[in-house]
Amino acid sequence: MTEAVEGHVTTEIVMLNPETVRGASNLTSQEFLNQLMSKLGGKNPEETGGFQEAPLAYDAVWALALALNKTVGPLKAKGRRLEDFNYNNRDITAEIYRALNTSSFEGVSGHVVFDAQGSRMAWTLIEQLQGGSYKKIGYFDSTKGNLSWYGNDRWIGPGPPADQTVVIEEFRFLSQKLFVSVSVFAGLGILLGIVCLTFNIYNSNVRYIQNSQPYLNNMTAVGCMMALAAVFPLGLDGHHVHRKQFPVVCQFRLWLLGLGFSLAYGSMFTKIWWVHTVFTKKDDKKEKRKVNKKENDWLKKNIKKGKEVWKMNEKEKQEYLPD
């Protein structure tokens, strides 16, 4: 873990001005620390809560005091005083907020200034872990956009790591062994298609070939051969053609594969539909024959009954006629 984190960089806000500058409080950062230590009475600073943030708190009090002092004049011009402040008085609140936003002075924590959102724009301390301890390698002043670099940074390797993703364009090539093996199988498939097409054309007068829709068979064979032939342009890459020729190759492979699939699948689907209609018509004819036979039997039966009834009526008439 120690080796993994070695050399990493961290940043934090500067809580004590590294420069010897007397600010609004007429104290340098070192003089402020001396007075603070005397107030602690010999206590360990590391065991005292808020010791590191003390310069920020000290400058915050000064910023508020200077802002309140700055609002006295504008409020007096409006006939008001700071003593009239309450949380419902928006005019005095706006003046205090405006004064704080425009505050700019040197404090014990550095240059004190606020952004439009009211956040403190402080210096940023840049540290690096070197040999198990953090070393200061620079400061950044966000108010002036100034970077102070000490030049004592150390890195594992020839230099600092990349600060962004490095994109390396690499032209990928198809495996020639794979291309050759697939091309061989595609060639065998095309050869088989030629054999089937030749056989179908040569025996086109045979009754069984004629009944199997030879034109649809020919379209299926041609479509399969075109689809298999698309393997060759699909395997072309920078080893075989120049980059400028790729648009033509892409169009050729697209049309070849599309036409081959359309011919093969379309002809097979048409043939399946034709077979379906043939068997459906046969079943319809059988049903019609059964219905016609039943109707004929019923008609013959009724005619026979009619003849018998007529004969019986004739006999009855002869019996009742006078001699």
VOGUBA-52788 format. One record per residue (C-alpha): residue number from 1; residue in one letter; x, y, z. Coordinates in nm, 2 decimals. Each point is the difference from the previous one (the first is absolute). Layout:
# VOGUBA-52788
site pos=NUM, code=A, u=X, v=Y, w=Z
...
END
This chain:
# VOGUBA-52788
site pos=1, code=M, u=0.00, v=0.00, w=0.00
site pos=2, code=T, u=0.29, v=0.24, w=0.08
site pos=3, code=E, u=0.14, v=-0.06, w=-0.34
site pos=4, code=A, u=-0.33, v=0.05, w=-0.17
site pos=5, code=V, u=-0.07, v=0.34, w=0.16
site pos=6, code=E, u=0.36, v=0.13, w=-0.04
site pos=7, code=G, u=0.01, v=0.31, w=-0.21
site pos=8, code=H, u=-0.37, v=0.09, w=0.01
site pos=9, code=V, u=-0.10, v=0.37, w=0.01
site pos=10, code=T, u=-0.25, v=0.16, w=0.23
site pos=11, code=T, u=-0.14, v=0.35, w=0.04
site pos=12, code=E, u=-0.15, v=0.19, w=0.29
site pos=13, code=I, u=-0.08, v=0.36, w=0.08
site pos=14, code=V, u=0.29, v=0.21, w=0.14
site pos=15, code=M, u=-0.09, v=0.08, w=0.36
site pos=16, code=L, u=0.31, v=0.21, w=0.08
site pos=17, code=N, u=0.16, v=0.26, w=-0.23
site pos=18, code=P, u=0.34, v=-0.13, w=-0.10
site pos=19, code=E, u=0.12, v=0.35, w=-0.08
site pos=20, code=T, u=0.12, v=0.26, w=0.26
site pos=21, code=V, u=-0.26, v=0.26, w=-0.07
site pos=22, code=R, u=-0.17, v=0.24, w=0.25
site pos=23, code=G, u=-0.37, v=0.00, w=-0.07
site pos=24, code=A, u=-0.31, v=0.19, w=0.13
site pos=25, code=S, u=0.07, v=-0.12, w=0.35
site pos=26, code=N, u=0.36, v=0.13, w=-0.01
site pos=27, code=L, u=0.12, v=-0.35, w=0.07
site pos=28, code=T, u=0.21, v=-0.24, w=-0.20
site pos=29, code=S, u=-0.10, v=-0.37, w=0.00
site pos=30, code=Q, u=0.29, v=-0.09, w=0.23
site pos=31, code=E, u=-0.08, v=0.28, w=0.24
site pos=32, code=F, u=-0.36, v=-0.13, w=0.01
site pos=33, code=L, u=0.12, v=-0.35, w=0.08
site pos=34, code=N, u=0.23, v=0.13, w=0.28
site pos=35, code=Q, u=-0.29, v=0.18, w=0.16
site pos=36, code=L, u=-0.23, v=-0.30, w=-0.04
site pos=37, code=M, u=0.26, v=-0.23, w=0.17
site pos=38, code=S, u=0.03, v=0.24, w=0.29
site pos=39, code=K, u=-0.38, v=0.00, w=0.04
site pos=40, code=L, u=0.01, v=-0.39, w=0.01
site pos=41, code=G, u=0.23, v=0.01, w=0.30
site pos=42, code=G, u=0.24, v=-0.27, w=-0.12
site pos=43, code=K, u=-0.27, v=-0.25, w=-0.11
site pos=44, code=N, u=0.08, v=-0.24, w=-0.29
site pos=45, code=P, u=-0.15, v=0.16, w=-0.32
site pos=46, code=E, u=-0.08, v=-0.34, w=-0.15
site pos=47, code=E, u=-0.22, v=-0.08, w=0.30
site pos=48, code=T, u=-0.18, v=0.34, w=-0.02
site pos=49, code=G, u=-0.32, v=-0.01, w=-0.21
site pos=50, code=G, u=-0.01, v=0.25, w=-0.28
site pos=51, code=F, u=0.36, v=0.10, w=0.02
site pos=52, code=Q, u=0.07, v=-0.04, w=-0.37
site pos=53, code=E, u=-0.31, v=0.19, w=-0.10
site pos=54, code=A, u=0.07, v=0.29, w=0.24
site pos=55, code=P, u=0.15, v=0.23, w=-0.27
site pos=56, code=L, u=-0.31, v=-0.05, w=-0.21
site pos=57, code=A, u=-0.23, v=0.08, w=0.29
site pos=58, code=Y, u=0.21, v=0.31, w=0.09
site pos=59, code=D, u=-0.02, v=0.13, w=-0.36
site pos=60, code=A, u=-0.37, v=-0.07, w=-0.01
site pos=61, code=V, u=-0.06, v=0.22, w=0.30
site pos=62, code=W, u=0.21, v=0.28, w=-0.16
site pos=63, code=A, u=-0.20, v=-0.04, w=-0.33
site pos=64, code=L, u=-0.32, v=0.05, w=0.19
site pos=65, code=A, u=0.13, v=0.29, w=0.19
site pos=66, code=L, u=0.13, v=0.18, w=-0.31
site pos=67, code=A, u=-0.33, v=-0.08, w=-0.18
site pos=68, code=L, u=-0.21, v=0.15, w=0.28
site pos=69, code=N, u=0.23, v=0.31, w=0.01
site pos=70, code=K, u=-0.04, v=0.03, w=-0.38
site pos=71, code=T, u=-0.38, v=0.01, w=0.03
site pos=72, code=V, u=-0.01, v=0.29, w=0.24
site pos=73, code=G, u=0.03, v=0.27, w=-0.28
site pos=74, code=P, u=-0.26, v=-0.14, w=-0.24
site pos=75, code=L, u=-0.25, v=-0.07, w=0.28
site pos=76, code=K, u=0.05, v=0.36, w=0.14
site pos=77, code=A, u=-0.07, v=0.14, w=-0.35
site pos=78, code=K, u=-0.34, v=-0.19, w=0.01
site pos=79, code=G, u=-0.07, v=0.12, w=0.35
site pos=80, code=R, u=0.06, v=-0.33, w=0.17
site pos=81, code=R, u=0.24, v=-0.15, w=0.25
site pos=82, code=L, u=0.15, v=-0.34, w=0.07
site pos=83, code=E, u=-0.18, v=0.00, w=0.33
site pos=84, code=D, u=-0.32, v=-0.02, w=-0.19
site pos=85, code=F, u=0.09, v=-0.34, w=-0.15
site pos=86, code=N, u=-0.24, v=-0.29, w=0.04
site pos=87, code=Y, u=-0.06, v=-0.31, w=-0.21
site pos=88, code=N, u=-0.30, v=0.14, w=-0.17
site pos=89, code=N, u=0.18, v=0.31, w=-0.12
site pos=90, code=R, u=0.11, v=-0.08, w=-0.36
site pos=91, code=D, u=0.17, v=0.33, w=-0.07
site pos=92, code=I, u=0.25, v=-0.02, w=0.28
site pos=93, code=T, u=0.06, v=-0.37, w=-0.08
site pos=94, code=A, u=0.06, v=0.08, w=-0.37
site pos=95, code=E, u=0.26, v=0.27, w=0.10
site pos=96, code=I, u=0.18, v=-0.24, w=0.23
site pos=97, code=Y, u=0.00, v=-0.28, w=-0.26
site pos=98, code=R, u=0.13, v=0.25, w=-0.27
site pos=99, code=A, u=0.28, v=0.12, w=0.23
site pos=100, code=L, u=0.11, v=-0.36, w=0.08
site pos=101, code=N, u=0.01, v=-0.09, w=-0.37
site pos=102, code=T, u=0.22, v=0.30, w=-0.08
site pos=103, code=S, u=0.23, v=-0.06, w=0.29
site pos=104, code=S, u=0.37, v=-0.04, w=-0.09
site pos=105, code=F, u=0.28, v=0.02, w=0.25
site pos=106, code=E, u=0.31, v=-0.19, w=0.12
site pos=107, code=G, u=-0.05, v=-0.22, w=0.30
site pos=108, code=V, u=0.20, v=-0.25, w=0.20
site pos=109, code=S, u=-0.14, v=-0.28, w=-0.22
site pos=110, code=G, u=0.09, v=0.18, w=-0.32
site pos=111, code=H, u=-0.19, v=0.23, w=-0.24
site pos=112, code=V, u=-0.37, v=0.01, w=0.11
site pos=113, code=V, u=-0.25, v=0.04, w=-0.28
site pos=114, code=F, u=-0.34, v=-0.16, w=-0.07
site pos=115, code=D, u=-0.16, v=-0.12, w=-0.33
site pos=116, code=A, u=-0.35, v=0.09, w=-0.12
site pos=117, code=Q, u=-0.15, v=-0.29, w=0.20
site pos=118, code=G, u=0.16, v=0.12, w=0.32
site pos=119, code=S, u=0.27, v=-0.27, w=0.02
site pos=120, code=R, u=0.35, v=0.08, w=0.11
site pos=121, code=M, u=0.26, v=0.00, w=-0.28
site pos=122, code=A, u=0.31, v=-0.11, w=0.19
site pos=123, code=W, u=0.34, v=-0.13, w=-0.11
site pos=124, code=T, u=0.02, v=-0.37, w=-0.07
site pos=125, code=L, u=0.29, v=-0.20, w=0.14
site pos=126, code=I, u=0.14, v=-0.28, w=-0.22
site pos=127, code=E, u=0.18, v=-0.29, w=0.18
site pos=128, code=Q, u=0.15, v=-0.32, w=-0.12
site pos=129, code=L, u=0.07, v=-0.32, w=0.20
site pos=130, code=Q, u=0.37, v=-0.06, w=-0.01
site pos=131, code=G, u=0.17, v=-0.27, w=0.21
site pos=132, code=G, u=-0.31, v=-0.04, w=0.22
site pos=133, code=S, u=-0.05, v=0.37, w=0.09
site pos=134, code=Y, u=-0.16, v=0.29, w=-0.18
site pos=135, code=K, u=0.22, v=0.27, w=-0.16
site pos=136, code=K, u=-0.12, v=0.34, w=-0.12
site pos=137, code=I, u=0.06, v=0.02, w=-0.38
site pos=138, code=G, u=-0.19, v=0.32, w=-0.08
site pos=139, code=Y, u=-0.29, v=0.25, w=0.06
site pos=140, code=F, u=-0.28, v=0.12, w=-0.22
site pos=141, code=D, u=-0.16, v=0.34, w=0.03
site pos=142, code=S, u=-0.35, v=-0.03, w=-0.15
site pos=143, code=T, u=-0.06, v=0.38, w=0.03
site pos=144, code=K, u=0.29, v=0.08, w=-0.23
site pos=145, code=G, u=0.03, v=-0.33, w=-0.18
site pos=146, code=N, u=0.37, v=-0.02, w=0.12
site pos=147, code=L, u=0.17, v=-0.33, w=0.05
site pos=148, code=S, u=0.31, v=-0.01, w=0.22
site pos=149, code=W, u=0.20, v=-0.32, w=-0.07
site pos=150, code=Y, u=0.30, v=-0.11, w=0.21
site pos=151, code=G, u=0.12, v=-0.26, w=-0.25
site pos=152, code=N, u=0.07, v=-0.26, w=0.27
site pos=153, code=D, u=-0.26, v=-0.25, w=-0.13
site pos=154, code=R, u=0.11, v=-0.36, w=-0.05
site pos=155, code=W, u=-0.16, v=-0.26, w=-0.22
site pos=156, code=I, u=0.03, v=-0.37, w=-0.06
site pos=157, code=G, u=0.12, v=-0.03, w=-0.36
site pos=158, code=P, u=0.13, v=0.25, w=-0.25
site pos=159, code=G, u=-0.26, v=0.27, w=0.09
site pos=160, code=P, u=-0.34, v=0.08, w=0.14
site pos=161, code=P, u=-0.29, v=-0.23, w=-0.10
site pos=162, code=A, u=-0.24, v=0.11, w=-0.27
site pos=163, code=D, u=-0.28, v=0.23, w=0.11
site pos=164, code=Q, u=-0.25, v=-0.13, w=-0.26
site pos=165, code=T, u=-0.08, v=-0.32, w=-0.19
site pos=166, code=V, u=0.25, v=-0.06, w=-0.27
site pos=167, code=V, u=-0.17, v=-0.11, w=-0.32
site pos=168, code=I, u=0.22, v=-0.19, w=-0.24
site pos=169, code=E, u=-0.15, v=-0.07, w=-0.35
site pos=170, code=E, u=0.09, v=-0.35, w=-0.12
site pos=171, code=F, u=-0.11, v=-0.15, w=-0.32
site pos=172, code=R, u=-0.13, v=-0.35, w=0.07
site pos=173, code=F, u=0.06, v=-0.28, w=-0.26
site pos=174, code=L, u=-0.19, v=-0.32, w=-0.05
site pos=175, code=S, u=0.17, v=-0.33, w=0.08
site pos=176, code=Q, u=0.13, v=-0.13, w=-0.33
site pos=177, code=K, u=-0.04, v=-0.36, w=0.11
site pos=178, code=L, u=-0.36, v=0.05, w=0.09
site pos=179, code=F, u=-0.06, v=0.18, w=-0.33
site pos=180, code=V, u=0.16, v=-0.27, w=-0.21
site pos=181, code=S, u=-0.18, v=-0.28, w=0.19
site pos=182, code=V, u=-0.35, v=0.16, w=-0.04
site pos=183, code=S, u=0.07, v=0.09, w=-0.36
site pos=184, code=V, u=0.08, v=-0.37, w=-0.07
site pos=185, code=F, u=-0.33, v=-0.11, w=0.14
site pos=186, code=A, u=-0.18, v=0.28, w=-0.19
site pos=187, code=G, u=0.17, v=-0.11, w=-0.32
site pos=188, code=L, u=-0.11, v=-0.36, w=0.06
site pos=189, code=G, u=-0.36, v=0.12, w=0.05
site pos=190, code=I, u=0.01, v=0.20, w=-0.32
site pos=191, code=L, u=0.14, v=-0.30, w=-0.19
site pos=192, code=L, u=-0.29, v=-0.21, w=0.14
site pos=193, code=G, u=-0.24, v=0.27, w=-0.11
site pos=194, code=I, u=0.14, v=-0.01, w=-0.35
site pos=195, code=V, u=-0.04, v=-0.38, w=-0.02
site pos=196, code=C, u=-0.36, v=0.02, w=0.12
site pos=197, code=L, u=-0.08, v=0.28, w=-0.25
site pos=198, code=T, u=0.16, v=-0.19, w=-0.29
site pos=199, code=F, u=-0.19, v=-0.32, w=0.10
site pos=200, code=N, u=-0.33, v=0.19, w=0.02
site pos=201, code=I, u=0.05, v=0.16, w=-0.34
site pos=202, code=Y, u=0.13, v=-0.31, w=-0.18
site pos=203, code=N, u=-0.30, v=-0.21, w=0.13
site pos=204, code=S, u=-0.26, v=0.27, w=-0.05
site pos=205, code=N, u=-0.20, v=-0.23, w=-0.23
site pos=206, code=V, u=-0.03, v=-0.28, w=0.26
site pos=207, code=R, u=-0.35, v=-0.02, w=0.14
site pos=208, code=Y, u=0.11, v=0.00, w=0.37
site pos=209, code=I, u=0.21, v=0.31, w=-0.06
site pos=210, code=Q, u=-0.28, v=0.17, w=-0.18
site pos=211, code=N, u=-0.24, v=-0.08, w=0.29
site pos=212, code=S, u=0.24, v=0.15, w=0.25
site pos=213, code=Q, u=-0.01, v=0.35, w=-0.14
site pos=214, code=P, u=0.35, v=0.02, w=-0.16
site pos=215, code=Y, u=0.00, v=0.38, w=-0.03
site pos=216, code=L, u=-0.04, v=0.03, w=0.38
site pos=217, code=N, u=0.27, v=-0.25, w=0.05
site pos=218, code=N, u=0.23, v=0.20, w=-0.23
site pos=219, code=M, u=-0.07, v=0.32, w=0.19
site pos=220, code=T, u=0.08, v=-0.18, w=0.33
site pos=221, code=A, u=0.33, v=-0.13, w=-0.13
site pos=222, code=V, u=0.10, v=0.34, w=-0.14
site pos=223, code=G, u=-0.10, v=0.18, w=0.33
site pos=224, code=C, u=0.20, v=-0.24, w=0.21
site pos=225, code=M, u=0.31, v=0.04, w=-0.22
site pos=226, code=M, u=-0.03, v=0.38, w=0.02
site pos=227, code=A, u=-0.03, v=-0.01, w=0.38
site pos=228, code=L, u=0.30, v=-0.23, w=0.02
site pos=229, code=A, u=0.20, v=0.23, w=-0.24
site pos=230, code=A, u=-0.06, v=0.29, w=0.25
site pos=231, code=V, u=0.25, v=-0.17, w=0.23
site pos=232, code=F, u=0.29, v=0.12, w=-0.22
site pos=233, code=P, u=-0.07, v=0.38, w=0.01
site pos=234, code=L, u=-0.09, v=-0.03, w=0.37
site pos=235, code=G, u=0.35, v=-0.13, w=0.07
site pos=236, code=L, u=0.18, v=0.28, w=-0.18
site pos=237, code=D, u=0.20, v=0.24, w=0.22
site pos=238, code=G, u=0.31, v=0.22, w=-0.02
site pos=239, code=H, u=0.21, v=-0.30, w=-0.10
site pos=240, code=H, u=-0.18, v=-0.03, w=-0.33
site pos=241, code=V, u=-0.15, v=0.34, w=-0.10
site pos=242, code=H, u=0.08, v=0.36, w=0.06
site pos=243, code=R, u=-0.21, v=0.21, w=0.24
site pos=244, code=K, u=-0.14, v=0.21, w=-0.28
site pos=245, code=Q, u=-0.15, v=-0.31, w=-0.16
site pos=246, code=F, u=-0.19, v=-0.10, w=0.31
site pos=247, code=P, u=-0.32, v=0.18, w=-0.09
site pos=248, code=V, u=-0.03, v=-0.20, w=-0.33
site pos=249, code=V, u=0.08, v=-0.32, w=0.18
site pos=250, code=C, u=-0.26, v=0.07, w=0.27
site pos=251, code=Q, u=-0.27, v=0.07, w=-0.26
site pos=252, code=F, u=0.09, v=-0.31, w=-0.19
site pos=253, code=R, u=-0.02, v=-0.23, w=0.30
site pos=254, code=L, u=-0.33, v=0.16, w=0.10
site pos=255, code=W, u=-0.17, v=-0.05, w=-0.33
site pos=256, code=L, u=0.14, v=-0.35, w=-0.05
site pos=257, code=L, u=-0.12, v=-0.12, w=0.34
site pos=258, code=G, u=-0.33, v=0.17, w=-0.03
site pos=259, code=L, u=-0.08, v=-0.13, w=-0.35
site pos=260, code=G, u=0.12, v=-0.35, w=0.08
site pos=261, code=F, u=-0.22, v=-0.02, w=0.31
site pos=262, code=S, u=-0.30, v=0.14, w=-0.18
site pos=263, code=L, u=0.02, v=-0.24, w=-0.29
site pos=264, code=A, u=0.07, v=-0.31, w=0.22
site pos=265, code=Y, u=-0.26, v=0.07, w=0.27
site pos=266, code=G, u=-0.26, v=0.14, w=-0.24
site pos=267, code=S, u=0.01, v=-0.30, w=-0.24
site pos=268, code=M, u=-0.01, v=-0.25, w=0.29
site pos=269, code=F, u=-0.29, v=0.18, w=0.16
site pos=270, code=T, u=-0.18, v=0.01, w=-0.34
site pos=271, code=K, u=0.05, v=-0.37, w=-0.05
site pos=272, code=I, u=-0.13, v=-0.08, w=0.35
site pos=273, code=W, u=-0.31, v=0.21, w=-0.07
site pos=274, code=W, u=-0.05, v=-0.18, w=-0.34
site pos=275, code=V, u=0.02, v=-0.34, w=0.17
site pos=276, code=H, u=-0.24, v=0.12, w=0.26
site pos=277, code=T, u=-0.26, v=0.11, w=-0.26
site pos=278, code=V, u=0.04, v=-0.33, w=-0.19
site pos=279, code=F, u=-0.08, v=-0.22, w=0.30
site pos=280, code=T, u=-0.28, v=0.24, w=0.11
site pos=281, code=K, u=-0.17, v=-0.03, w=-0.34
site pos=282, code=K, u=0.03, v=-0.38, w=0.01
site pos=283, code=D, u=-0.18, v=-0.01, w=0.33
site pos=284, code=D, u=-0.27, v=0.23, w=-0.13
site pos=285, code=K, u=-0.06, v=-0.23, w=-0.30
site pos=286, code=K, u=-0.03, v=-0.30, w=0.23
site pos=287, code=E, u=-0.25, v=0.18, w=0.22
site pos=288, code=K, u=-0.20, v=0.11, w=-0.31
site pos=289, code=R, u=0.00, v=-0.36, w=-0.13
site pos=290, code=K, u=-0.13, v=-0.13, w=0.34
site pos=291, code=V, u=-0.28, v=0.26, w=0.00
site pos=292, code=N, u=-0.10, v=-0.07, w=-0.36
site pos=293, code=K, u=-0.01, v=-0.38, w=0.08
site pos=294, code=K, u=-0.23, v=0.06, w=0.30
site pos=295, code=E, u=-0.23, v=0.22, w=-0.21
site pos=296, code=N, u=-0.02, v=-0.26, w=-0.28
site pos=297, code=D, u=-0.08, v=-0.28, w=0.25
site pos=298, code=W, u=-0.26, v=0.21, w=0.16
site pos=299, code=L, u=-0.15, v=0.09, w=-0.33
site pos=300, code=K, u=-0.01, v=-0.37, w=-0.12
site pos=301, code=K, u=-0.16, v=-0.10, w=0.33
site pos=302, code=N, u=-0.27, v=0.26, w=-0.03
site pos=303, code=I, u=-0.07, v=-0.09, w=-0.37
site pos=304, code=K, u=-0.03, v=-0.37, w=0.10
site pos=305, code=K, u=-0.24, v=0.09, w=0.28
site pos=306, code=G, u=-0.20, v=0.22, w=-0.24
site pos=307, code=K, u=-0.04, v=-0.29, w=-0.25
site pos=308, code=E, u=-0.12, v=-0.24, w=0.27
site pos=309, code=V, u=-0.26, v=0.26, w=0.12
site pos=310, code=W, u=-0.12, v=0.05, w=-0.36
site pos=311, code=K, u=-0.03, v=-0.37, w=-0.06
site pos=312, code=M, u=-0.21, v=-0.04, w=0.32
site pos=313, code=N, u=-0.23, v=0.28, w=-0.11
site pos=314, code=E, u=-0.05, v=-0.16, w=-0.34
site pos=315, code=K, u=-0.10, v=-0.33, w=0.16
site pos=316, code=E, u=-0.25, v=0.17, w=0.23
site pos=317, code=K, u=-0.16, v=0.18, w=-0.29
site pos=318, code=Q, u=-0.04, v=-0.33, w=-0.20
site pos=319, code=E, u=-0.16, v=-0.17, w=0.30
site pos=320, code=Y, u=-0.27, v=0.27, w=0.04
site pos=321, code=L, u=-0.08, v=0.04, w=-0.37
site pos=322, code=P, u=-0.33, v=-0.18, w=-0.11
site pos=323, code=D, u=0.03, v=-0.29, w=-0.23
END
